[in-house]
Amino acid sequence: MAKFYFTHSTMSAGKSLEIIKVAFNYETQGKEVMVITSHLDDRYKKGTVSSRTGFSKEAELFYDDTNLKELVLSRKVKPNSVLVDESQFLKKKQVLQLIELVDEHNIVVMCYGLKNDSFNELFEGSKYLLIFADSIKELKTECWYCHSKALMNLRFDEEGNPVYKGSQVNIGGDGKYLPVCRKCYNKVKKFKKPIERNITN
């Protein structure tokens, strides 16, 4: 029986690389896999899931009004699995469409995304994935400033100052966000963004 999975993480936890690895494993087994990602993510080439390690995978784009059930079932070959990147940007109706793919069409659906925004509020997509997913997994990473587990995403402005209010959606990578623990999220108000360091994804 197919299942519905949600894997959440903070920034810099290797989420994109995980999707690419899962897709590769399915394909080496001769199984049909479909990768979908949000049109909002323009950090790399649109229509791809890209890891900072240099690996990438072509993907279909979803928009706020995309019917994901129709998109998946319109393919000539029905996929064995659907991998959704940036799933925090899903709307509630789209999460329900993915559930129909699992329950009515026996397609495994795996969603990957952030749980909370940089102001520590749940994204709409993440909220409903947490409610409906059969299995919930966390990709863990360390706080940028200490060795504690990162729980939050800290946003910085162009001058390197931490940002604690504004729009929920503000696309950016390591130049704009850092994974931090709860303590450092509040403590870092006194500091500016640290000098860039190498991160492996």
Buried (B, 14 or more C-beta within 10 A) or exposed (E): EBEBBBBBBBBBBBBBBBBBBBBEEBEEEEEBBBBBBBBBBEBBEEEBBBBBEEBBBEBBBBEEEBEBBEBBBEEEEEBBBBBBBBBBBBBBBBBBBBBBBBBEBEBBBBBBBBBBBBBEEBBBBBBBBBEBBEEBBBBEBBBBBEEEBBBBBBBBEEEEBBBEEEEEEEEEBBEBBBBBBBEBBBEBEEEEBEEEEEBEB
